[in-house]
Amino acid sequence: MDKSILRHHAKILRKQSTDTEKHLWYYLRAKRLGFKFKRQVPIGIYSVDFVCLEKRLIIELDGSQHLDNQSYDRERTAWLNAQGFKVLRFWNNDVLQQTASVIEAILYTLTDS
């Protein structure tokens, strides 16, 4: 797929962020965790929710639509892993209701590598 199309798609996704993405972005942006994150970034043919390129860490947020797409998500994660990225997945509900635990898991992964 053409990179300019992927970048344009990522830009649209950034403008149409979900409430959960906005909530987590508040904690990830501006190096608040000590690492630079970007949101809705094209990597290969995929757009990822959040990425820390320095640590090769991708964070994906999953809602109920992911229950129907589990095989796609596994395939996508396997491809991203093969490119050297670690992928953390969190349910939207956990991000909104257990934010401290989610941030703790992210920080642990960032500092453990």
C-alpha positions in Angstrom: 0.0 0.0 0.0 1.2 3.5 -0.8 2.8 5.2 2.2 1.1 8.5 1.6 -2.3 6.7 1.8 -1.2 5.1 5.1 -0.1 8.5 6.5 -3.3 10.1 5.5 -5.3 7.3 7.1 -3.3 7.7 10.3 -3.9 11.4 10.3 -7.7 10.8 10.1 -7.5 8.2 12.9 -5.7 10.8 15.1 -8.5 13.3 14.5 -11.1 10.7 15.3 -9.6 9.3 18.5 -11.9 7.4 20.8 -12.4 8.6 24.4 -10.2 5.7 25.5 -7.4 6.7 23.2 -7.6 10.3 24.4 -7.5 9.1 28.0 -4.4 7.0 27.5 -2.7 9.6 25.3 -3.0 12.1 28.2 -0.5 9.8 30.1 1.7 8.9 27.2 2.2 12.3 25.5 5.0 14.8 26.1 7.3 12.1 27.6 5.2 12.0 30.8 6.4 8.4 31.3 10.0 9.3 30.4 9.7 8.0 26.8 8.4 9.5 23.6 5.3 8.0 22.2 3.5 8.7 18.9 -0.1 7.8 18.2 -1.8 6.3 15.1 1.5 5.5 13.4 1.7 3.5 10.2 4.1 0.5 10.5 4.2 -1.6 7.4 0.6 -2.0 6.2 -0.8 -1.4 9.7 -1.7 1.6 11.8 -0.9 1.1 15.5 -2.6 3.0 18.3 0.6 4.1 20.1 4.3 3.4 19.6 7.5 4.1 21.5 10.1 3.7 18.7 13.0 4.0 21.1 11.9 0.9 23.0 10.1 -0.7 20.0 6.9 -0.9 22.1 3.4 -0.8 20.6 0.3 -0.3 22.6 -3.0 -1.4 21.2 -6.4 -0.7 22.7 -9.1 -3.3 22.1 -12.8 -2.8 22.3 -15.7 -5.2 21.7 -15.1 -5.1 17.9 -11.8 -7.1 18.6 -13.8 -10.1 19.8 -14.7 -10.8 16.1 -11.2 -10.0 14.8 -9.0 -12.2 17.1 -7.4 -14.1 14.2 -6.6 -10.8 12.4 -5.2 -9.4 15.7 -3.0 -12.5 16.2 -1.7 -12.2 12.6 -1.0 -8.5 12.9 0.7 -9.0 16.3 2.9 -11.8 14.9 3.9 -9.5 11.9 4.8 -6.6 14.3 6.7 -9.0 16.6 8.7 -10.2 13.5 9.6 -6.6 12.8 11.1 -6.4 16.3 8.2 -4.7 18.2 6.7 -5.9 21.4 2.9 -5.4 21.5 0.9 -4.7 24.6 -2.9 -5.0 24.3 -5.3 -3.5 26.8 -9.1 -3.6 26.8 -10.8 -0.2 26.6 -12.6 -0.9 29.8 -9.3 -1.6 31.7 -7.8 1.6 30.4 -10.7 3.7 31.6 -11.4 1.9 34.9 -7.9 0.6 35.9 -5.7 3.3 34.5 -3.0 3.0 37.2 -2.6 -0.7 36.5 -2.3 -0.1 32.8 0.3 2.6 33.3 2.2 0.4 35.7 2.3 -2.4 33.1 3.5 0.0 30.4 6.2 1.4 32.7 7.3 -2.0 33.6 7.7 -3.0 30.0 9.5 0.2 29.1 12.0 -0.2 31.9 12.4 -3.9 31.7 14.0 -3.9 28.2 
